[in-house]
Amino acid sequence: MKRAPLLVLAGTLAGFVGVLTFHTRPVSAITPGTTQPAATPPASSSASAGGGRSAGPAPTHPAAGGNTARSAAGQSVQFGYGVLSVRVTVSGNHITDVSVPNLQTAEPTSQQISEQAIPMLRSEVLSAQSANVNGISGATYTSQAYVQSLQAALDNLHVK
């Protein structure tokens, strides 16, 4: 009977030491498959006019060749576990690329969920050619923010 308090004390001490020595990995603001916010533009952006950094649509030249690639960033949308914004590239009314240049999450679990959901959402958008896509199960808030930012970017480009 006298050993029970000693075991409780030892267990409490071990748990306390475990909590104090617990380390997490730093959260990355960039997800795999998205563009880096560095000065080096991706190779596919050479067709777009401007630096590709403006929030509005890139200038187009209809007399120069019809379907000029244009891109725009949607608004930054705050969702339950962070903030994200979407950048879309279109040629005519055809969506050719979708990326997430800004993703900030509150915790590592949210980062992992977003890293899994964003490529699936991108695929859905490219397949549907619109912002009318199904959300990803388990990433409802991320899906809603993605679609909201995407729709804002498409509205900036006057694409339906």
Order of alpha helices (4+ residues) and beta strands (2+ residues): alpha-alpha-beta-beta-beta-beta-alpha-alpha
